[in-house]
Structure formats: structure tokens, C-alpha cells
Amino acid sequence: MERHNPETIGVRRTGWAALDRDPQLDTVEFHCPHCGHRDQKNARRERTQYHFTDGFMQDLQGEVTQCHSCKRYLRVVPIVLLHDQDETRRFAAVFADETLAVAG
């Protein structure tokens, strides 16, 4: 039996883009495609496994996770690594038509 989990884009903020949170927290932020809830999960992959693709450092393998609000599974892919405010603005401009910009 094959299952298809809906996909959403995740954001992993580091450096200057993560000044509004505890630097010890390393999370991936995303919006649930089922309920629209903004959620986050702990990042699993090392930053060295991210590759430069389409102008951003990205993890194209992604991860499967469960929304904390509706308890349904989804796939977070790609996970985009943002380091500063300029990358955050570029991300919002590039991915604005595909999803809600997670990096606020």
C-alpha cells in the first residue's frame, strides 16, 4: 500500500535570520497543508548535507513529520536554509506564489 503525504516548504533559519529566537534551538518551520497551522519541528540533518540549488542552500530529500495541530502526516520538502535577512526577503519573493512565506 503506497501512501502519498502532501508536501510543503520548510525553512531552517540560522545566523542573522534567527536573531528572534534562542540560538540553541535548531528548528524547521512550515505551514501544514491540511489545516494551515504554522508549526515547527527539530531539524535532523547536518547543515553540511544541504546543497546550493536555485539560489538557496536546500535539503531536497526533505523529512516526513506530523502536524501538532491536526495530527496528520506531511512531507516537508525542500527545506531551505536561510542565514540573513536578505535571504529571508529573497525566499519570500521567490516562493510567495507556491506557499505562505514561513520566514516572517
FILO-420735 format. One line per 4 residues: number of its first residue (from 1); their letters; for each residue z, y, x of N, C-alpha, C, O. Coordinates in nm, 3 decimals, always signed. Example, Ala and Ser with C-alpha at 12.3 -4.5 7.8 and 13.67 -1.06 7.14 Angstrom:
2
1	AS	+0.780:-0.569:+1.319:+0.780:-0.450:+1.230:+0.780:-0.330:+1.320:+0.846:-0.332:+1.424  +0.708:-0.225:+1.285:+0.714:-0.106:+1.367:+0.787:+0.003:+1.290:+0.804:+0.114:+1.341
! end
This chain:
104
1	MERH	+0.000:-0.117:+0.084:+0.000:+0.000:+0.000:+0.000:+0.123:+0.089:+0.088:+0.139:+0.174  -0.096:+0.208:+0.070:-0.107:+0.328:+0.151:-0.056:+0.448:+0.072:-0.093:+0.466:-0.045  +0.027:+0.530:+0.135:+0.079:+0.650:+0.072:+0.021:+0.771:+0.141:+0.001:+0.773:+0.262  -0.006:+0.872:+0.062:-0.054:+0.997:+0.118:+0.050:+1.105:+0.089:+0.077:+1.137:-0.027
5	NPET	+0.107:+1.160:+0.194:+0.202:+1.268:+0.180:+0.129:+1.401:+0.192:+0.049:+1.418:+0.284  +0.154:+1.496:+0.103:+0.088:+1.626:+0.115:+0.126:+1.694:+0.245:+0.236:+1.674:+0.298  +0.034:+1.775:+0.297:+0.056:+1.840:+0.426:+0.088:+1.987:+0.409:+0.043:+2.051:+0.315  +0.167:+2.038:+0.501:+0.199:+2.180:+0.507:+0.209:+2.221:+0.654:+0.228:+2.137:+0.741
9	IGVR	+0.197:+2.349:+0.680:+0.203:+2.400:+0.817:+0.347:+2.433:+0.851:+0.419:+2.493:+0.772  +0.389:+2.392:+0.971:+0.523:+2.421:+1.018:+0.521:+2.523:+1.131:+0.422:+2.535:+1.203  +0.632:+2.594:+1.147:+0.644:+2.695:+1.252:+0.771:+2.667:+1.332:+0.879:+2.648:+1.276  +0.755:+2.665:+1.463:+0.868:+2.647:+1.554:+0.877:+2.774:+1.639:+0.792:+2.797:+1.725
13	RTGW	+0.978:+2.855:+1.614:+0.992:+2.984:+1.682:+1.081:+2.970:+1.805:+1.187:+2.908:+1.800  +1.036:+3.030:+1.915:+1.113:+3.028:+2.039:+1.113:+3.168:+2.099:+1.038:+3.254:+2.053  +1.193:+3.191:+2.198:+1.191:+3.317:+2.272:+1.214:+3.438:+2.186:+1.309:+3.443:+2.107  +1.126:+3.538:+2.200:+1.140:+3.665:+2.129:+1.120:+3.650:+1.979:+1.171:+3.733:+1.903
17	AALD	+1.049:+3.550:+1.935:+1.027:+3.531:+1.791:+1.150:+3.474:+1.722:+1.156:+3.473:+1.599  +1.247:+3.427:+1.798:+1.366:+3.363:+1.741:+1.493:+3.444:+1.763:+1.602:+3.388:+1.769  +1.481:+3.574:+1.774:+1.598:+3.657:+1.801:+1.694:+3.665:+1.683:+1.810:+3.701:+1.702  +1.650:+3.633:+1.563:+1.735:+3.644:+1.445:+1.819:+3.520:+1.418:+1.885:+3.512:+1.314
21	RDPQ	+1.818:+3.423:+1.508:+1.898:+3.301:+1.486:+1.966:+3.258:+1.615:+1.941:+3.315:+1.721  +2.051:+3.159:+1.604:+2.122:+3.105:+1.718:+2.022:+3.040:+1.815:+1.944:+2.955:+1.772  +2.023:+3.077:+1.942:+1.925:+3.021:+2.036:+1.940:+2.871:+2.059:+1.847:+2.807:+2.109  +2.054:+2.815:+2.025:+2.073:+2.671:+2.042:+2.005:+2.591:+1.932:+1.977:+2.472:+1.950
25	LDTV	+1.977:+2.655:+1.819:+1.908:+2.586:+1.710:+1.759:+2.581:+1.740:+1.697:+2.683:+1.769  +1.703:+2.464:+1.733:+1.559:+2.446:+1.757:+1.502:+2.379:+1.634:+1.503:+2.256:+1.624  +1.453:+2.459:+1.541:+1.410:+2.407:+1.412:+1.262:+2.433:+1.387:+1.200:+2.519:+1.450  +1.207:+2.357:+1.294:+1.072:+2.376:+1.243:+1.086:+2.424:+1.099:+1.151:+2.359:+1.017
29	EFHC	+1.026:+2.539:+1.068:+1.033:+2.596:+0.934:+0.904:+2.565:+0.859:+0.796:+2.565:+0.919  +0.915:+2.539:+0.728:+0.798:+2.507:+0.647:+0.827:+2.536:+0.501:+0.943:+2.553:+0.462  +0.722:+2.542:+0.419:+0.733:+2.553:+0.274:+0.694:+2.418:+0.214:+0.593:+2.359:+0.253  +0.773:+2.370:+0.120:+0.742:+2.244:+0.053:+0.624:+2.264:-0.042:+0.628:+2.355:-0.124
33	PHCG	+0.518:+2.181:-0.031:+0.405:+2.196:-0.123:+0.436:+2.149:-0.265:+0.363:+2.183:-0.358  +0.544:+2.071:-0.283:+0.580:+2.022:-0.416:+0.652:+2.128:-0.497:+0.613:+2.159:-0.609  +0.759:+2.185:-0.439:+0.845:+2.277:-0.515:+0.838:+2.421:-0.465:+0.891:+2.511:-0.530  +0.774:+2.445:-0.349:+0.763:+2.580:-0.296:+0.886:+2.630:-0.223:+0.891:+2.745:-0.180
37	HRDQ	+0.986:+2.544:-0.208:+1.110:+2.582:-0.141:+1.088:+2.599:+0.008:+1.019:+2.519:+0.070  +1.147:+2.702:+0.067:+1.141:+2.723:+0.211:+1.249:+2.636:+0.274:+1.366:+2.643:+0.236  +1.210:+2.554:+0.368:+1.302:+2.455:+0.426:+1.285:+2.452:+0.577:+1.194:+2.515:+0.632  +1.373:+2.379:+0.643:+1.363:+2.362:+0.787:+1.417:+2.226:+0.827:+1.493:+2.164:+0.753
41	KNAR	+1.376:+2.181:+0.944:+1.423:+2.054:+0.998:+1.439:+2.070:+1.148:+1.383:+2.162:+1.208  +1.514:+1.983:+1.207:+1.530:+1.987:+1.353:+1.400:+1.945:+1.420:+1.334:+1.850:+1.377  +1.364:+2.016:+1.525:+1.243:+1.983:+1.600:+1.267:+1.856:+1.681:+1.373:+1.841:+1.743  +1.171:+1.767:+1.682:+1.187:+1.640:+1.753:+1.112:+1.634:+1.885:+1.162:+1.578:+1.982
45	RERT	+0.995:+1.691:+1.890:+0.910:+1.679:+2.008:+0.947:+1.781:+2.115:+0.993:+1.892:+2.085  +0.925:+1.741:+2.238:+0.944:+1.832:+2.351:+0.834:+1.938:+2.346:+0.724:+1.913:+2.297  +0.865:+2.055:+2.396:+0.764:+2.163:+2.398:+0.646:+2.130:+2.488:+0.538:+2.185:+2.470  +0.665:+2.041:+2.583:+0.556:+2.003:+2.673:+0.449:+1.920:+2.601:+0.339:+1.904:+2.655
49	QYHF	+0.478:+1.867:+2.484:+0.381:+1.788:+2.408:+0.291:+1.873:+2.319:+0.204:+1.820:+2.250  +0.312:+2.003:+2.320:+0.228:+2.094:+2.243:+0.104:+2.128:+2.325:+0.112:+2.137:+2.448  -0.009:+2.147:+2.258:-0.135:+2.175:+2.326:-0.194:+2.305:+2.272:-0.175:+2.339:+2.155  -0.265:+2.378:+2.358:-0.327:+2.503:+2.318:-0.452:+2.473:+2.238:-0.550:+2.421:+2.291
53	TDGF	-0.447:+2.505:+2.108:-0.558:+2.478:+2.018:-0.573:+2.596:+1.923:-0.475:+2.643:+1.865  -0.695:+2.645:+1.907:-0.726:+2.754:+1.814:-0.641:+2.879:+1.837:-0.606:+2.949:+1.742  -0.608:+2.906:+1.963:-0.535:+3.029:+1.996:-0.385:+3.019:+1.988:-0.316:+3.118:+2.012  -0.330:+2.901:+1.954:-0.186:+2.883:+1.945:-0.146:+2.753:+2.013:-0.227:+2.661:+2.026
57	MQDL	-0.021:+2.745:+2.057:+0.035:+2.619:+2.103:+0.072:+2.539:+1.978:+0.151:+2.584:+1.895  +0.013:+2.417:+1.965:+0.033:+2.340:+1.844:+0.062:+2.194:+1.873:+0.016:+2.137:+1.972  +0.139:+2.134:+1.783:+0.159:+1.990:+1.781:+0.072:+1.939:+1.667:+0.107:+1.956:+1.550  -0.040:+1.876:+1.700:-0.135:+1.832:+1.597:-0.100:+1.697:+1.537:-0.161:+1.656:+1.439
61	QGEV	-0.003:+1.626:+1.595:+0.039:+1.497:+1.538:+0.128:+1.519:+1.417:+0.120:+1.445:+1.320  +0.212:+1.621:+1.423:+0.299:+1.653:+1.312:+0.412:+1.552:+1.293:+0.430:+1.460:+1.373  +0.487:+1.573:+1.186:+0.601:+1.487:+1.155:+0.612:+1.472:+1.004:+0.571:+1.561:+0.929  +0.667:+1.361:+0.960:+0.695:+1.340:+0.818:+0.842:+1.372:+0.796:+0.928:+1.330:+0.874
65	TQCH	+0.869:+1.446:+0.690:+1.006:+1.483:+0.659:+1.027:+1.482:+0.509:+0.933:+1.462:+0.432  +1.150:+1.504:+0.467:+1.185:+1.507:+0.326:+1.237:+1.646:+0.291:+1.321:+1.700:+0.363  +1.189:+1.703:+0.182:+1.235:+1.834:+0.137:+1.380:+1.822:+0.091:+1.415:+1.729:+0.019  +1.464:+1.915:+0.132:+1.605:+1.911:+0.093:+1.625:+1.954:-0.052:+1.731:+1.926:-0.109
69	SCKR	+1.527:+2.019:-0.111:+1.540:+2.068:-0.248:+1.495:+1.963:-0.351:+1.570:+1.928:-0.441  +1.371:+1.915:-0.337:+1.317:+1.822:-0.437:+1.322:+1.676:-0.393:+1.291:+1.586:-0.472  +1.361:+1.650:-0.268:+1.377:+1.514:-0.213:+1.246:+1.435:-0.206:+1.248:+1.312:-0.204  +1.133:+1.504:-0.202:+1.005:+1.436:-0.188:+0.957:+1.447:-0.045:+0.990:+1.542:+0.026
73	YLRV	+0.878:+1.349:-0.002:+0.829:+1.345:+0.135:+0.704:+1.430:+0.151:+0.623:+1.443:+0.059  +0.689:+1.486:+0.270:+0.572:+1.563:+0.305:+0.547:+1.552:+0.453:+0.635:+1.513:+0.530  +0.427:+1.586:+0.492:+0.389:+1.582:+0.633:+0.372:+1.724:+0.683:+0.294:+1.801:+0.626  +0.444:+1.759:+0.789:+0.436:+1.892:+0.849:+0.340:+1.882:+0.966:+0.375:+1.831:+1.073
77	VPIV	+0.217:+1.934:+0.946:+0.115:+1.929:+1.049:+0.015:+2.041:+1.025:-0.027:+2.056:+0.911  -0.025:+2.118:+1.118:+0.025:+2.125:+1.254:+0.158:+2.199:+1.260:+0.195:+2.270:+1.167  +0.228:+2.181:+1.369:+0.348:+2.260:+1.396:+0.308:+2.361:+1.503:+0.271:+2.324:+1.614  +0.316:+2.489:+1.468:+0.271:+2.596:+1.556:+0.391:+2.654:+1.628:+0.491:+2.689:+1.566
81	LLHD	+0.382:+2.664:+1.760:+0.488:+2.719:+1.844:+0.463:+2.868:+1.862:+0.362:+2.907:+1.920  +0.555:+2.952:+1.812:+0.543:+3.097:+1.825:+0.649:+3.148:+1.919:+0.767:+3.115:+1.905  +0.608:+3.231:+2.017:+0.700:+3.278:+2.120:+0.741:+3.423:+2.104:+0.853:+3.458:+2.143  +0.655:+3.509:+2.049:+0.693:+3.650:+2.037:+0.640:+3.707:+1.906:+0.573:+3.638:+1.829
85	QDET	+0.671:+3.835:+1.880:+0.633:+3.898:+1.754:+0.482:+3.912:+1.739:+0.431:+3.906:+1.627  +0.409:+3.930:+1.849:+0.263:+3.940:+1.841:+0.202:+3.809:+1.793:+0.112:+3.809:+1.709  +0.252:+3.697:+1.845:+0.203:+3.566:+1.798:+0.240:+3.544:+1.652:+0.163:+3.485:+1.577  +0.358:+3.592:+1.612:+0.400:+3.577:+1.473:+0.305:+3.652:+1.380:+0.267:+3.600:+1.276
89	RRFA	+0.266:+3.773:+1.417:+0.172:+3.852:+1.336:+0.034:+3.785:+1.334:-0.031:+3.780:+1.229  -0.011:+3.735:+1.449:-0.141:+3.666:+1.454:-0.140:+3.542:+1.366:-0.236:+3.515:+1.294  -0.030:+3.467:+1.371:-0.017:+3.347:+1.288:-0.025:+3.382:+1.141:-0.096:+3.317:+1.064  +0.047:+3.487:+1.100:+0.046:+3.528:+0.959:-0.095:+3.568:+0.916:-0.136:+3.541:+0.803
93	AVFA	-0.170:+3.634:+1.005:-0.306:+3.676:+0.970:-0.402:+3.558:+0.963:-0.486:+3.553:+0.873  -0.392:+3.464:+1.056:-0.485:+3.351:+1.061:-0.460:+3.251:+0.949:-0.554:+3.204:+0.886  -0.334:+3.220:+0.923:-0.301:+3.116:+0.826:-0.262:+3.171:+0.689:-0.214:+3.095:+0.606  -0.282:+3.299:+0.662:-0.240:+3.360:+0.536:-0.311:+3.298:+0.415:-0.250:+3.282:+0.310
97	DETL	-0.437:+3.263:+0.428:-0.510:+3.207:+0.315:-0.485:+3.058:+0.295:-0.518:+3.005:+0.189  -0.428:+2.990:+0.393:-0.402:+2.846:+0.380:-0.262:+2.816:+0.326:-0.242:+2.717:+0.257  -0.166:+2.902:+0.357:-0.029:+2.877:+0.316:+0.048:+3.007:+0.317:+0.000:+3.107:+0.370  +0.165:+3.007:+0.260:+0.252:+3.123:+0.271:+0.300:+3.133:+0.415:+0.334:+3.031:+0.476
101	AVAG	+0.305:+3.249:+0.469:+0.348:+3.267:+0.609:+0.497:+3.236:+0.618:+0.579:+3.306:+0.559  +0.530:+3.133:+0.692:+0.669:+3.092:+0.708:+0.741:+3.185:+0.802:+0.858:+3.217:+0.781  +0.672:+3.229:+0.907:+0.735:+3.317:+1.004:+0.745:+3.456:+0.946:+0.647:+3.532:+0.945  +0.864:+3.490:+0.897:+0.881:+3.616:+0.827:+0.913:+3.721:+0.918:+0.931:+3.836:+0.876
! end
